[in-house]
């Protein structure tokens, strides 16, 4: 065996040792047996002991011997987080503790064992951060309903439940197509649509009475959600325009002071992101009419395009022009 091959074999052996010890404590005999199984030959006890000593003394891995078993006292390859990420994790743990979600706290705490000791100590510092002006709701009793809602949202499955509104004395039965769960003002809300309706509604999860019931999945195409959009086009875009959106009214002639050939398009789109990409391709021959947030975005884009145009067409001074021509 050459020196390079010997070095490669030793490195592979030490990596295997770290993998074994990351799983659980091992005796020396157990380590040698597993090495024999994975590498095809069983190294002697002295070789394995030297490998463990190198890992501990040269590479500073947290190895120790407890009850005649080799133990990795901390993760072999700890994850180091930035200060910002560490602070966010500390606040998240505090938030979960305040809302009594003990299972989530335990799961997240288990992950933090991958952090080095100084960062784990940072997470234990008390925070005075206030999450909401009112007392936070204990969601531990709503864990089953939250799980069902998350499942229904993932697979677009409808749900039904009884809901006790603040102004009513008796709960009302609802059938909802859930869209998302939203945290607002210290409360968890279900956002969804009532079956057969188009207006979005919100329900406080802690006001749901009893268990949520998942309705059977319907294996039939459902009409997609649509969102209104309106825009004016002119020039070459208006001349060769063809319908591109999910639903469109017939283009209306809508001349303005600057563009006598302008057309007004009223349409419905199923995806605002796709619609924005399409409309960006119409620049600079497009003006957005609605929705308001898209009007604002396109005004900002138009201003940046105008500035770029001015920068490219600005006159060059004579000394600069002479310098560029080498005069």
C-alpha positions as CSV (number, residue, x, y, z in Angstrom):
1,X,0.0,0.0,0.0
2,X,1.4,3.4,-1.0
3,X,1.6,6.3,1.4
4,X,-1.3,8.1,-0.4
5,X,-3.5,5.0,-0.1
6,X,-2.6,4.6,3.5
7,X,-3.6,8.2,4.2
8,X,-6.8,7.8,2.4
9,X,-7.7,4.6,4.3
10,X,-6.9,6.3,7.7
11,X,-9.1,9.3,6.7
12,X,-12.0,7.0,5.7
13,X,-11.6,5.1,9.0
14,X,-11.7,8.2,11.1
15,X,-14.8,9.5,9.3
16,X,-16.5,6.2,9.9
17,X,-15.6,6.4,13.6
18,X,-17.2,9.9,13.8
19,X,-20.3,8.6,12.1
20,X,-20.6,5.6,14.5
21,X,-20.1,7.8,17.6
22,X,-22.7,10.4,16.3
23,X,-25.3,7.7,16.5
24,X,-24.6,6.4,20.0
25,X,-21.7,5.5,22.4
26,X,-19.6,2.5,21.3
27,X,-17.2,0.1,23.0
28,X,-13.8,-0.5,21.3
29,X,-15.0,-3.9,20.2
30,X,-18.1,-2.5,18.7
31,X,-16.1,0.1,16.8
32,X,-13.7,-2.5,15.4
33,X,-16.6,-4.8,14.3
34,X,-18.4,-2.0,12.5
35,X,-15.2,-0.9,10.8
36,X,-14.6,-4.5,9.6
37,X,-18.2,-4.6,8.2
38,X,-17.8,-1.3,6.3
39,X,-14.2,-1.4,5.2
40,X,-13.7,-5.2,4.6
41,X,-11.0,-5.7,7.2
42,X,-10.8,-5.2,11.0
43,X,-8.1,-2.9,12.3
44,X,-6.3,-3.7,15.5
45,X,-7.1,-2.0,18.8
46,X,-4.0,0.2,18.7
47,X,-4.8,1.6,15.3
48,X,-8.4,2.5,16.3
49,X,-7.1,4.1,19.5
50,X,-4.6,6.2,17.6
51,X,-7.4,7.3,15.2
52,X,-9.5,8.4,18.2
53,X,-6.6,10.2,19.8
54,X,-5.9,12.1,16.5
55,X,-9.6,13.1,16.3
56,X,-9.5,14.4,19.8
57,X,-6.0,16.0,20.1
58,X,-5.4,17.2,16.5
59,X,-8.9,18.0,15.3
60,X,-10.5,18.9,18.6
61,X,-13.5,16.7,18.3
62,X,-15.4,16.3,21.7
63,X,-14.5,12.7,22.4
64,X,-14.6,11.1,25.9
65,X,-14.7,7.7,27.6
66,X,-17.7,7.0,29.8
67,X,-18.3,3.5,31.3
68,X,-15.6,2.0,29.0
69,X,-17.4,3.4,26.0
70,X,-16.3,6.0,23.5
71,X,-18.7,8.9,23.5
72,X,-19.1,12.0,21.4
73,X,-20.1,14.6,23.9
74,X,-21.3,17.1,21.3
75,X,-22.1,17.1,17.6
76,X,-19.1,16.2,15.5
77,X,-19.8,19.0,13.0
78,X,-21.7,21.7,14.9
79,X,-23.8,24.3,12.9
80,X,-22.7,27.9,13.5
81,X,-25.4,30.5,13.0
82,X,-25.0,34.2,12.4
83,X,-25.9,36.6,15.2
84,X,-29.0,37.7,13.4
85,X,-30.2,34.1,12.8
86,X,-29.4,33.2,16.4
87,X,-31.4,36.1,17.8
88,X,-34.4,35.1,15.5
89,X,-34.1,31.5,16.8
90,X,-34.1,32.7,20.4
91,X,-37.2,34.8,19.9
92,X,-38.9,31.9,18.1
93,X,-38.3,29.6,21.1
94,X,-39.7,32.3,23.5
95,X,-42.7,32.6,21.3
96,X,-43.4,28.9,21.3
97,X,-43.0,28.6,25.0
98,X,-45.4,31.5,25.6
99,X,-48.1,29.8,23.4
100,X,-47.6,26.5,25.3
101,X,-46.7,24.5,22.2
102,X,-44.5,22.2,24.1
103,X,-44.0,19.6,21.3
104,X,-42.8,22.3,19.0
105,X,-40.4,23.6,21.7
106,X,-39.0,20.2,22.2
107,X,-38.5,19.6,18.5
108,X,-36.7,22.9,18.0
109,X,-34.6,22.4,21.2
110,X,-33.5,19.1,19.8
111,X,-32.2,20.8,16.7
112,X,-30.3,23.4,18.7
113,X,-28.1,20.5,20.0
114,X,-26.2,20.9,16.7
115,X,-25.0,24.3,17.8
116,X,-21.7,24.9,19.6
117,X,-21.9,25.4,23.3
118,X,-21.5,29.2,23.3
119,X,-24.4,29.6,20.9
120,X,-26.6,27.2,22.9
121,X,-25.9,29.3,26.0
122,X,-26.9,32.4,24.1
123,X,-30.3,30.8,23.3
124,X,-30.9,30.3,27.1
125,X,-30.7,34.0,27.8
126,X,-34.1,35.5,28.8
127,X,-35.7,37.8,26.3
128,X,-38.1,40.7,27.2
129,X,-39.5,40.8,23.7
130,X,-43.3,41.5,23.8
131,X,-45.2,39.6,21.0
132,X,-48.6,41.1,21.5
133,X,-50.3,43.7,23.7
134,X,-52.8,41.2,25.0
135,X,-52.3,37.8,26.7
136,X,-51.3,35.2,24.1
137,X,-53.7,32.4,23.4
138,X,-52.8,28.9,24.6
139,X,-52.9,26.8,21.4
140,X,-52.0,23.5,22.9
141,X,-55.7,22.5,23.0
142,X,-56.1,23.4,19.4
143,X,-53.2,21.3,18.1
144,X,-55.4,18.7,16.4
145,X,-57.5,21.4,14.6
146,X,-54.3,23.2,13.4
147,X,-52.9,20.0,12.1
148,X,-56.1,19.2,10.2
149,X,-56.1,22.7,8.7
150,X,-52.5,22.5,7.6
151,X,-53.3,19.1,5.9
152,X,-56.4,20.6,4.2
153,X,-54.5,23.6,2.9
154,X,-51.7,21.4,1.4
155,X,-54.2,19.3,-0.6
156,X,-56.9,21.9,-1.3
157,X,-59.4,19.9,0.8
158,X,-62.5,21.6,2.2
159,X,-63.4,21.6,5.9
160,X,-66.4,22.2,8.1
161,X,-66.7,23.3,11.7
162,X,-68.8,25.2,14.2
163,X,-67.6,28.8,14.9
164,X,-68.6,31.0,17.8
165,X,-68.3,34.7,16.7
166,X,-67.7,37.3,19.4
167,X,-71.1,38.9,18.8
168,X,-73.1,35.7,18.8
169,X,-74.4,33.4,21.6
170,X,-74.5,30.2,19.6
171,X,-71.9,28.8,17.2
172,X,-72.7,28.8,13.4
173,X,-71.8,25.9,11.0
174,X,-69.4,26.8,8.2
175,X,-68.0,25.0,5.2
176,X,-64.7,26.6,4.1
177,X,-62.1,26.2,1.4
178,X,-59.0,27.0,3.5
179,X,-56.2,29.0,1.9
180,X,-53.7,29.8,4.7
181,X,-53.1,30.3,8.4
182,X,-52.1,33.8,9.4
183,X,-50.7,35.2,12.7
184,X,-52.0,38.7,13.6
185,X,-52.2,40.7,16.8
186,X,-51.4,37.7,19.0
187,X,-54.1,35.5,17.3
188,X,-54.0,32.7,14.8
189,X,-56.5,33.1,11.9
190,X,-57.8,30.7,9.3
191,X,-58.1,32.5,5.9
192,X,-60.4,30.9,3.4
193,X,-63.5,31.1,1.2
194,X,-67.0,30.0,2.0
195,X,-68.1,27.3,-0.4
196,X,-69.9,28.9,-3.3
197,X,-68.7,32.4,-2.4
198,X,-65.9,34.5,-3.7
199,X,-65.2,36.9,-0.8
200,X,-62.3,36.0,1.5
201,X,-63.1,35.5,5.2
202,X,-61.0,35.0,8.3
203,X,-61.8,32.9,11.4
204,X,-60.0,32.9,14.7
205,X,-58.7,29.4,15.3
206,X,-59.3,29.6,19.1
207,X,-63.0,30.4,18.5
208,X,-63.6,27.1,16.5
209,X,-65.9,24.9,18.7
210,X,-65.1,21.2,18.8
211,X,-63.2,19.3,16.1
212,X,-62.8,20.3,12.5
213,X,-64.0,17.8,10.0
214,X,-62.2,17.2,6.7
215,X,-64.7,16.9,3.9
216,X,-64.2,14.2,1.2
217,X,-61.8,15.2,-1.6
218,X,-63.6,16.0,-4.9
219,X,-61.7,14.6,-7.8
220,X,-63.2,17.1,-10.3
221,X,-61.7,20.2,-11.8
222,X,-62.5,23.3,-9.8
223,X,-62.7,26.7,-11.3
224,X,-59.5,28.6,-10.4
225,X,-59.5,31.7,-8.2
226,X,-59.3,34.8,-10.4
227,X,-58.2,38.3,-9.8
228,X,-59.1,41.5,-11.7
229,X,-56.6,43.4,-13.7
230,X,-56.9,46.3,-16.1
231,X,-54.4,48.1,-18.3
232,X,-54.1,50.4,-21.3
233,X,-51.8,49.5,-24.3
234,X,-50.9,51.4,-27.4
235,X,-48.4,51.5,-30.3
236,X,-47.1,48.1,-31.7
237,X,-48.5,46.2,-28.7
238,X,-52.0,47.4,-29.4
239,X,-51.7,46.8,-33.1
240,X,-50.9,43.1,-32.8
241,X,-52.5,42.4,-29.4
242,X,-54.0,38.9,-28.9
243,X,-55.8,37.6,-25.8
244,X,-53.3,36.3,-23.2
245,X,-55.2,36.2,-19.9
246,X,-57.5,33.7,-18.3
247,X,-60.6,35.8,-19.2
248,X,-60.7,39.1,-21.1
249,X,-63.4,41.5,-22.2
250,X,-63.3,42.8,-25.7
251,X,-60.7,45.6,-25.9
252,X,-62.2,49.0,-25.7
253,X,-60.9,52.0,-27.7
254,X,-59.6,54.4,-25.0
255,X,-57.6,57.2,-26.7
256,X,-55.8,59.6,-24.4
257,X,-53.9,62.9,-25.0
258,X,-50.6,61.1,-25.9
259,X,-51.9,57.9,-27.6
260,X,-54.8,58.1,-30.0
261,X,-54.6,54.3,-30.7
262,X,-54.8,53.2,-27.0
263,X,-56.9,50.2,-26.0
264,X,-58.3,49.5,-22.6
265,X,-58.1,45.8,-21.5
266,X,-60.2,44.5,-18.6
267,X,-59.2,40.9,-17.7
268,X,-59.1,38.2,-15.0
269,X,-55.9,36.4,-14.1
270,X,-55.3,33.3,-12.0
271,X,-51.8,34.4,-11.1
272,X,-50.6,38.0,-10.4
273,X,-47.0,36.9,-10.7
274,X,-47.5,35.5,-14.2
275,X,-49.6,38.6,-15.2
276,X,-46.8,41.0,-14.0
277,X,-44.3,39.1,-16.2
278,X,-46.5,39.4,-19.2
279,X,-47.2,43.1,-18.6
280,X,-43.4,43.8,-18.2
281,X,-43.0,42.5,-21.7
282,X,-45.4,45.2,-23.0
283,X,-43.2,48.1,-21.7
284,X,-43.0,50.9,-22.6
285,X,-46.4,50.6,-24.4
286,X,-48.5,49.8,-21.3
287,X,-50.1,51.7,-18.4
288,X,-51.7,49.7,-15.5
289,X,-55.1,50.9,-14.3
290,X,-55.7,48.3,-11.5
291,X,-54.9,46.9,-9.0
292,X,-53.4,49.9,-7.1
293,X,-50.4,48.1,-5.8
294,X,-49.4,47.1,-9.4
295,X,-50.0,50.6,-10.6
296,X,-47.4,51.8,-8.0
297,X,-44.9,49.1,-9.0
298,X,-45.1,50.0,-12.7
299,X,-44.7,53.7,-12.0
300,X,-41.5,53.0,-10.2
301,X,-40.3,50.8,-13.0
302,X,-41.2,53.4,-15.6
303,X,-39.3,56.1,-13.7
304,X,-36.2,53.8,-13.6
305,X,-36.4,53.2,-17.3
306,X,-36.7,56.9,-18.0
307,X,-33.7,57.6,-15.9
308,X,-31.7,54.9,-17.7
309,X,-32.8,56.4,-21.1
310,X,-31.7,59.9,-20.0
311,X,-28.3,58.6,-18.8
312,X,-27.7,56.8,-22.2
313,X,-28.7,59.8,-24.3
314,X,-27.1,62.6,-22.3
315,X,-24.8,64.8,-24.5
316,X,-21.1,64.1,-24.1
317,X,-18.8,67.0,-23.3
318,X,-16.3,68.0,-25.9
319,X,-13.2,67.3,-23.8
320,X,-14.6,63.8,-22.9
321,X,-15.4,63.1,-26.6
322,X,-11.9,64.2,-27.6
323,X,-10.4,61.9,-25.0
324,X,-12.5,58.9,-26.2
325,X,-11.3,59.5,-29.8
326,X,-7.7,59.8,-28.7
327,X,-7.3,63.4,-29.8
